[in-house]
Amino acid sequence: MWLRMSPGSEVLSVELSELLYRGAAGPRPRGSPPLTWPKVIRWPRLSVLPIQRRFLCQPLRSVRTRAPAWTHARSATFLRSSPRCRRASDTESSLPPPARTWTFTGGGTKGGKMPVATLLPFTATPSRKSASPTSFRLTEKFILLLVFSAFITLCFGAIFFLPDSSKLLSGVFFHSSAVETNTRTGPDSSDSGSAGSDVRVLAKIKKDHEKALLEAKDTLQKRPDEIQQDILDDKEKLSRDSLAQVAKDGGHLPVVEYHRPPGTTGHEPLDPETRDRRAKVKEMMKHAWDSYRHYAWGSNELRPVSKQGHSSNLFGSIKGATIVDALDSLYIMEMFDEFDAATEWVEKNLDFNVNAEVSVFEVNIRFVGGLLSAYYLSGKEVFRRKAVELGEKLLPAFKTPTGIPWALLNLKSGIGRNWPWASGGSSILAEYGTLHLEFMHLGQLSGNPEFAQKVMNIRKVLNRLDKPQGLYPNYLNPNSGQWGQHHVSVGGLGDSFYEYLLKAWLMSDKTDEEGKKMYYEALQAIETNLMRKSSGGLTYIAEWKGGLLEHKMGHLTCFAGGMMALGADGAPSDKTGHQMEMAAEIARTCHESYVRTALKLGPEAFRFDGGVEAIATRQNEKYFILRPEVIETYMYMWRFTHDPKYREWGWEAVQALEKHCRLEGGYSGVRDVYASSPNHDDVQQSFYLAETLKYLYLLFSEDDHLPFDHWVFNTEAHPLPVIRKDQTEIPNEVE
């Protein structure tokens, strides 16, 4: 081997270690010419000698100078000489011809360039004898690596697959770190203390291991049903502890005073007939409640035919929908014993810590709305705490690129999604648009401004979009912020969005000018594009699909008569009368849909084409599920006009309900309102107690009972108080 450097090169920073070539050349052939160097390399205190099998250096210290860079991957290191270094006289010989070239390059010269030095290395023979004794072949290295990997895997497997490994790991790592800390305190630390710590660690590990083995042995001796019961008991205990902790710290809610708004209870009607009719409605409520309490207490809803509980997947694993939905109805009807029983159940059993997917819309209007209303009516703190707790669990639904909430939400994971059938994964207008009233009150009661910010952001998104013909399509993509399918309806999928625009303005003490503007502009677009009159003189609201009208009106759309009457007073003076006329026309059309059936109960939807008017023509539209929208409009029309026909129409509905829907086990919907005898669907909907019976009761009550200038009803008929302009906090003691 020999080293060649360009003339004039400066001293390079080289370390000799990497120049040691483990597979040095074999013995020098006989007759080889002596080794000559083109240029002698001189470094202070260092000499490099050509050798036969390996580089040997004089026993000098390593020298570091300015560091060049190697174009080869290796770096050259000059190490202190080994005791095995040989004399130069013993190793002076010629080397075999070069097989590879390394080039030195690097800075360090005055001109900024490093002269090139070429290293012509030796050629190593493949003989094992020529290799270093400490070197290994590639296959040997691979085998060693496999053995080491297997050992590490065995160690970790032994730890993690032991029974109760979490306890063992925590004992090992936690205590071992403590021992390490003790050993690093310095030379003054006593060996006896360290040894004592080690003994304690080992004893702790052994004890935990023995305990885990005993637990595993006991568990294996139990029957599968006993093991499952133990798991359920542990979950229940954890849930109770969580609820107790929340109750203990009060949910971190601000302390506020409570002031009961006017009209929580009203005067008896002066008219004896009206008084008797109201008493009848109260008796219907008692029958529905008692049946639920007897056959389905704690379930979401009642099956009155089979006399058992019924649970809808809309609420996931949350229980007690009928209890929460009926709270305010019980209070308004002065059924205080029943109200107290419901309150006790809410306090002890209503649990939102569930790993289940729920409908954000349904849970909001029924549970959040029902709890808020119960709080404002009674002043009981448990309802405020529960409402805020649930509201906070719904906030992750807004985690979308646009802030438009998901329709479905897992309350535990916070993961949301939309209904798979909704126009390319879109959110639905009536769902994301029906959160405003409840969230504004949640912000008031919790002191958390995030609730109001979330629902106000929805308006910002909507105001940036172009509206086809001034209408709001039912579908909006929460990722892109663009409309989905251009389908417009004032019934299902769209209805309560328009209702909440108006009621947001009223609930704000008429300060929410944005909500007011959006409502009246939308109402004008509805009148222009969707409202039509049949050949028989019935006014109806059709559905709009891509510019084409479908002459169908749903039972859900019948709420619009009450909405128009409620908003007529705030319309421009020249339009107030016109809007009241439209409201009256819608009420008459919906009444006709009831009158034209065999059971005098309205179908789910009715049509105005093919020579029919206000009649359902399709079998899947002929059912009645105890819906409240028609009676809701009667109640509003009575309040604003005091026309006695609306009370009469309401009484007709009471008689039909009693005749065809009342059963020994409660009230049931029917599958075909045109059939001569009812075929019951065996479900007493929670909204029957929350809405239908409440609106009937208020229809036969005086106007001072929940007056409209102090209360606004959410879309589930839960009354919420008007937030006054000068109101800065909500009180907590009943006056």
Residue pairs with C-beta under 8 A, 6 or more apart in sequence:
1 21
1 24
1 25
1 50
1 51
1 55
1 95
1 98
1 120
1 121
1 122
2 35
2 36
2 37
2 50
2 95
2 98
2 120
3 37
3 41
3 48
3 117
3 119
3 120
4 37
4 38
4 39
4 117
4 118
4 119
4 120
5 38
5 39
5 41
5 104
5 115
5 117
5 118
6 115
6 116
6 117
6 118
7 39
7 115
8 115
9 104
9 114
9 115
9 116
9 117
10 66
10 108
10 109
10 114
10 115
11 43
11 65
11 66
12 65
12 66
12 68
12 104
12 106
12 108
12 114
12 117
13 64
13 65
13 66
13 67
13 68
13 106
13 108
14 65
14 68
14 76
14 77
14 78
14 104
15 62
15 64
15 75
15 76
15 77
15 78
15 79
16 48
16 55
16 57
16 62
16 76
16 77
16 78
16 79
17 76
17 77
17 78
17 79
18 74
18 75
18 76
18 77
19 55
19 76
19 77
19 78
19 119
20 54
20 55
20 79
21 54
21 55
21 121
21 122
21 124
22 54
22 124
22 131
22 132
22 135
23 124
23 125
23 126
23 130
23 131
23 132
23 135
24 51
24 52
24 53
24 54
24 55
24 122
24 124
24 130
25 52
25 53
25 95
25 96
25 122
25 123
25 124
25 125
25 130
26 53
26 96
26 125
26 127
26 130
27 52
28 52
28 93
28 94
28 95
28 96
29 96
32 93
32 94
33 94
34 92
34 93
34 94
35 50
35 92
35 93
35 94
35 95
41 48
43 63
44 63
45 60
45 61
45 63
46 57
46 58
46 60
46 63
46 78
47 57
47 58
47 60
48 55
48 57
49 55
49 56
49 57
49 58
49 88
49 91
49 92
50 91
50 92
50 93
50 95
51 86
51 91
51 93
52 91
52 93
52 95
53 130
54 132
56 81
56 82
56 84
56 85
56 86
56 91
57 78
57 79
57 81
57 85
58 81
58 85
59 80
59 81
59 85
60 80
60 81
61 80
62 77
62 78
62 79
62 80
63 78
65 108
66 106
66 107
66 108
67 106
67 108
68 104
68 105
68 106
68 107
68 108
68 114
69 105
69 106
70 76
70 102
70 103
70 104
70 105
71 102
71 103
71 104
71 105
72 102
72 103
74 102
95 122
96 122
96 123
97 123
98 120
98 121
98 122
98 123
99 121
99 122
99 123
100 120
100 121
100 123
101 118
101 119
101 120
101 121
102 118
102 119
102 121
103 116
103 117
103 118
103 119
104 114
104 116
104 117
104 118
104 119
105 114
105 116
106 114
107 113
107 114
108 114
109 115
124 130
136 144
159 165
159 168
159 169
159 172
160 169
162 168
162 209
162 212
163 209
163 212
163 213
163 215
163 216
164 208
164 209
164 211
164 212
164 215
164 216
167 208
167 211
167 212
168 205
168 208
168 209
168 212
171 201
171 204
171 205
171 208
172 201
172 205
175 197
175 200
175 201
175 204
176 201
178 197
179 194
179 197
179 198
179 201
182 189
182 193
182 194
182 197
183 189
183 194
219 227
222 230
239 351
239 353
242 353
243 351
243 353
246 385
246 389
247 385
250 385
251 385
251 388
251 389
253 384
253 385
253 388
253 445
253 446
253 447
254 446
254 447
255 732
256 445
256 729
256 730
256 731
256 732
257 729
257 730
257 731
257 732
257 733
258 379
258 730
258 731
258 732
258 733
258 734
259 730
259 731
259 735
260 376
260 377
260 379
260 734
260 735
261 376
261 710
261 711
261 721
261 722
262 704
262 707
262 710
263 704
263 705
263 706
263 707
263 710
263 711
264 331
264 332
264 377
264 706
265 332
265 334
265 705
266 701
266 702
266 704
266 705
266 706
267 702
267 704
267 705
268 275
268 702
269 275
269 278
269 700
269 701
269 702
270 702
274 647
274 700
275 700
277 647
277 651
277 654
277 700
278 697
278 700
278 701
280 654
281 654
281 693
281 696
281 697
281 700
282 333
282 335
282 697
284 654
284 657
284 658
284 662
284 667
284 693
284 696
285 329
285 330
285 333
285 335
285 689
285 693
285 697
286 335
286 338
287 662
287 666
287 667
288 666
288 667
288 684
288 688
288 689
288 693
289 326
289 330
289 335
289 338
289 689
291 302
291 304
291 665
291 666
291 667
291 684
292 301
292 302
292 322
292 666
292 684
292 689
293 338
293 341
295 302
295 303
295 304
295 307
295 308
295 309
295 665
295 666
296 302
296 303
296 308
296 309
296 310
296 322
297 345
298 309
298 319
298 320
298 323
298 345
298 349
299 308
299 309
299 310
299 311
299 319
299 320
299 322
300 309
300 310
300 311
300 312
300 315
300 318
300 319
300 320
300 321
300 322
300 686
301 309
301 310
301 311
301 312
301 321
301 322
301 683
301 684
301 685
301 686
302 308
302 309
302 310
302 322
302 665
302 666
302 683
302 684
303 309
303 310
303 665
303 682
303 683
303 684
304 663
304 664
304 665
304 666
304 667
304 668
304 680
304 682
304 683
304 684
305 663
305 665
305 668
305 680
305 682
306 665
306 682
307 665
310 682
310 683
310 684
311 319
312 321
314 358
314 359
314 362
314 363
315 321
315 358
315 359
315 362
315 363
315 366
315 367
316 354
316 356
316 357
316 358
316 411
317 354
317 355
317 356
318 350
318 351
318 352
318 354
318 356
318 358
318 363
318 367
318 411
319 349
319 350
319 351
320 345
320 346
320 349
320 350
321 366
321 367
321 686
322 684
322 686
322 689
323 342
323 345
323 346
323 350
324 342
324 346
324 350
324 366
324 367
324 370
324 371
324 374
325 366
325 370
325 686
325 687
325 689
325 690
325 716
326 342
326 370
326 686
326 689
326 690
327 339
327 342
327 343
327 346
327 370
327 371
327 373
327 374
327 383
328 370
328 373
328 374
328 377
328 690
328 694
328 718
328 719
329 689
329 690
329 693
329 694
329 697
330 336
330 338
330 339
330 342
331 339
331 374
331 377
331 378
332 377
332 694
332 697
332 698
332 705
332 706
332 719
333 697
339 378
343 374
343 378
343 380
343 382
343 383
346 371
346 382
346 383
346 386
347 382
350 386
352 386
352 389
352 390
352 393
352 411
353 411
353 412
354 411
354 412
355 410
355 411
355 412
355 413
356 410
356 411
356 412
357 408
357 409
357 410
357 411
358 408
358 409
358 410
358 411
359 407
359 408
359 431
360 394
360 397
360 405
360 406
360 407
360 408
360 409
360 416
360 431
360 435
361 407
361 428
361 430
361 431
361 432
361 434
361 435
363 390
363 394
364 394
364 434
364 435
364 438
365 434
365 438
365 496
365 714
365 715
365 716
365 718
366 686
366 687
366 690
366 716
367 390
368 387
368 390
368 391
368 394
368 438
368 442
369 437
369 438
369 714
369 716
369 718
369 720
370 690
370 716
370 718
371 383
371 384
371 386
371 387
371 390
372 383
372 384
372 387
372 438
372 441
372 442
372 445
372 718
372 720
373 714
373 718
373 719
373 720
374 380
374 383
375 381
375 383
375 384
375 387
375 445
376 719
376 720
376 721
377 719
378 734
379 732
379 733
379 734
381 732
384 445
387 442
387 445
388 442
388 445
388 446
388 448
391 438
391 439
391 442
391 446
391 451
392 446
392 448
393 411
394 409
395 450
395 451
395 454
396 409
396 414
396 415
396 416
397 405
397 406
397 409
397 416
398 404
398 405
398 454
398 457
399 414
399 416
400 406
400 416
400 478
400 479
401 478
401 479
401 480
401 481
402 461
402 478
402 479
402 480
402 481
403 454
403 457
403 458
403 461
404 427
404 432
404 458
404 461
404 476
404 478
404 481
405 416
405 427
405 431
405 432
405 435
405 454
405 458
405 478
406 416
406 417
406 418
406 427
406 478
407 416
407 417
407 418
407 419
407 422
407 427
407 428
407 431
407 432
408 416
408 417
408 418
408 419
409 415
409 416
410 416
417 425
418 425
418 426
418 427
418 428
418 478
419 428
422 428
422 475
422 484
423 474
423 475
423 484
423 485
423 487
424 475
424 477
424 484
424 485
425 477
425 479
426 475
426 476
426 477
426 478
426 484
426 485
427 475
427 476
427 477
427 478
428 474
428 475
428 493
429 472
429 473
429 474
429 475
429 476
429 493
429 494
429 497
430 474
430 492
430 493
430 494
430 495
430 496
430 497
432 458
432 476
433 458
433 496
433 497
433 500
433 501
434 496
434 497
434 499
434 500
434 715
435 454
435 455
435 458
435 500
436 455
436 458
436 500
436 504
436 515
437 500
437 503
437 504
437 507
437 712
437 714
437 720
438 714
438 720
439 451
439 452
439 454
439 455
440 451
440 452
440 455
440 504
440 507
440 508
440 723
441 720
441 723
442 448
442 451
443 449
443 450
443 451
443 452
444 723
444 729
444 730
445 730
459 514
459 515
459 518
461 476
461 481
462 472
462 476
462 518
463 518
464 481
465 476
465 481
465 482
465 483
467 525
468 483
468 486
468 488
468 547
469 525
469 528
469 529
469 544
470 521
470 522
470 524
470 525
470 528
470 529
471 488
471 522
471 525
471 526
471 529
471 530
471 544
472 488
472 494
472 497
472 522
473 483
473 484
473 485
473 486
473 487
473 488
474 484
474 485
474 487
474 488
474 489
474 493
474 494
475 483
475 484
475 485
475 487
476 482
476 483
476 484
477 483
477 484
485 546
486 544
486 545
486 546
486 547
487 493
487 543
487 544
487 545
487 546
488 494
488 529
488 530
488 543
488 544
488 545
489 495
489 543
489 544
489 554
489 557
490 498
490 526
490 530
490 541
490 557
490 560
491 541
491 543
491 553
491 554
491 555
491 556
491 557
491 605
492 554
492 556
495 556
495 557
495 559
495 560
495 715
496 715
498 519
498 522
498 523
498 526
498 560
498 563
499 559
499 563
499 715
500 715
501 515
501 516
501 518
501 519
501 522
502 515
502 516
502 519
502 563
502 566
502 567
502 570
503 566
503 712
503 713
503 714
504 512
504 515
505 512
505 513
505 515
505 516
505 519
505 570
506 566
506 570
506 708
506 712
506 722
507 712
507 720
507 722
507 723
508 515
508 722
508 723
509 722
509 723
509 724
509 725
510 516
510 570
511 725
516 570
519 567
520 567
520 570
520 571
523 564
523 567
523 579
526 541
527 582
529 544
530 541
530 542
530 543
530 544
530 549
531 539
531 540
531 541
531 542
531 582
532 539
532 540
532 541
532 542
532 549
532 551
532 608
533 539
533 540
534 540
534 608
534 613
534 614
535 613
536 613
538 585
538 588
538 589
538 592
538 608
538 613
538 614
539 582
539 585
539 586
539 588
539 589
540 551
540 553
540 586
540 589
540 608
540 614
541 553
541 557
541 560
541 586
542 549
542 550
542 551
542 552
542 553
542 608
543 549
543 550
543 552
544 550
551 607
551 608
551 609
552 605
552 606
552 607
552 608
553 589
553 593
553 605
553 606
553 607
553 608
553 614
554 604
554 605
555 590
555 593
555 602
555 603
555 604
555 605
555 624
555 627
555 629
555 630
556 627
556 629
557 629
558 586
558 587
558 589
558 590
558 593
558 602
558 629
558 630
558 632
558 633
559 629
559 632
559 633
560 583
560 586
560 633
561 583
561 584
561 585
561 586
561 587
561 590
561 633
561 636
561 637
562 583
562 632
562 633
562 635
562 636
562 637
563 583
563 636
564 579
564 580
564 582
564 583
564 586
565 579
565 580
565 583
565 584
565 633
565 636
565 637
565 639
565 640
565 641
566 636
566 640
566 708
567 579
568 575
568 576
568 577
568 579
568 580
568 583
568 640
569 576
571 579
580 640
580 641
583 633
583 636
583 637
584 637
584 641
586 633
587 633
587 634
587 637
587 646
589 614
590 602
590 629
590 630
590 633
591 630
591 649
592 613
592 614
593 602
593 603
593 606
593 614
593 615
593 630
594 600
594 601
594 602
594 630
594 652
594 653
594 656
596 614
596 615
597 603
597 673
597 674
598 673
598 674
598 675
598 676
599 624
599 656
599 659
599 660
599 670
599 673
599 674
599 675
599 678
600 652
600 653
600 655
600 656
601 624
601 653
601 656
601 657
601 660
601 661
601 670
601 673
602 624
602 627
602 630
602 673
603 615
603 616
603 621
603 622
603 623
603 624
603 673
603 674
604 616
604 620
604 621
604 622
604 623
604 624
604 625
604 627
605 616
605 618
605 621
606 614
606 615
606 616
606 621
607 615
607 616
607 617
608 614
610 617
616 622
616 673
616 674
619 672
622 671
622 672
622 673
622 674
623 669
623 670
623 671
623 672
623 673
623 681
624 669
624 670
624 673
625 669
625 681
625 683
625 685
626 657
626 661
626 667
626 668
626 669
626 684
626 685
626 687
626 688
626 692
627 687
627 692
628 687
628 688
628 691
628 692
628 695
628 717
630 653
631 650
631 653
631 692
631 695
631 696
631 699
632 691
632 695
632 717
634 646
634 647
634 649
634 650
634 653
634 695
634 699
635 646
635 650
635 695
635 696
635 698
635 699
637 643
637 646
638 646
638 647
638 650
638 699
639 703
639 708
646 699
647 699
647 700
650 696
650 699
650 700
653 696
654 696
657 667
660 670
660 678
661 667
661 668
661 669
661 670
661 678
661 680
663 680
666 684
667 684
667 688
668 680
668 681
668 682
668 683
668 684
669 680
669 681
669 683
669 685
670 678
670 679
670 680
670 681
671 678
671 679
671 680
671 681
672 679
687 716
687 717
690 716
690 717
690 718
691 716
691 717
694 717
695 717
698 705
698 706
706 719
709 722
710 721
710 722
711 719
711 720
711 721
711 722
712 719
712 720
712 721
712 722
713 719
713 720
714 720
